[in-house]
């Protein structure tokens, strides 16, 4: 399998990477080759999307590639990033970025290994290698992944060591006993001021560390809830799942927490709308499930922007992201009714199934006489009344229903004219919708 010398990376159904708790994307570069030049026998990963996060380098195959799968290089495995050399020859070649990683004796990349190898990134598309290298250095030096590997306890050990002032108290007592006179007195006064400031800073950073720990816990909880909701394994609930609450409560919490790493123009560059489309396809799964498989585009826009926090998108960006879903293998689609209302719905939410359920509803004895409203259809279909009305109007345009408009609103009836013989309008067949309507009218008298 291509890329078997690298670690596999999990992706969503839309092709977006599954991020770890606290992991954030910082750069995305299109059409990048990933090569191990020290071992030409290893497979070369060509023309994929390279995503830099605070924890990993992710390489995702292009949409038309079926021979490669997503792989990852942990930043913890990177031991050195080489400076790019500028030359006249390099001006006419594809930009390259080289870095060294730890590997096992078998040649597989891992966080710590007895051997090392050099990986080369070849930028063949319209990209910005210099900006990528700067962010690569920043992410590698930031060492954000250490909090995931070592845990919050080890990360706070430095602060505890700095706060251990076992020898400082004696110094302060000695300073109080000595008279504050001359130059030495001024220096001691200055030293006491710096020590007081240092202690205040330590207390402030301890509070900040506690806050960051709480934030990390919240992110991990949100990720845990998201994985549970996507798995849909409600029958395999355990004691921990019961403590997390019902599925509906977890959905509300998840929508409130929002998206940890929203796609932005700065991080995605030229692939902004493509990656935004994939992230939106992943996001709408839970709201659509709650809404019966279909939602108004305006409602999705509000929910999505709420989840993105300060990284808001425009209505044009949302519409463009929805319009390119047909290029990806995602389970959702954009639909426009004849009235002009635009909705997002699951592909499993077919019109034929909806029309069949509406037809069964309007043929009930009570509905044959009084008709149905959008609210009645909404209860049957499990969707919002506004969406149910659009389906009823669509069924009317297909000839399944007839509409009656009164001060009380719209009422929809089964179209019995299809069961009437134009050559003999008084002939009542002993079967069909017309016969059922006649029998219901006689029974109601």
Order of alpha helices (4+ residues) and beta strands (2+ residues): beta-beta-beta-beta-beta-beta-alpha-beta-beta-alpha-alpha-alpha-alpha-alpha-alpha-alpha-alpha-alpha-alpha-beta-alpha-alpha-beta-beta-alpha-alpha-alpha-alpha-beta-beta-alpha
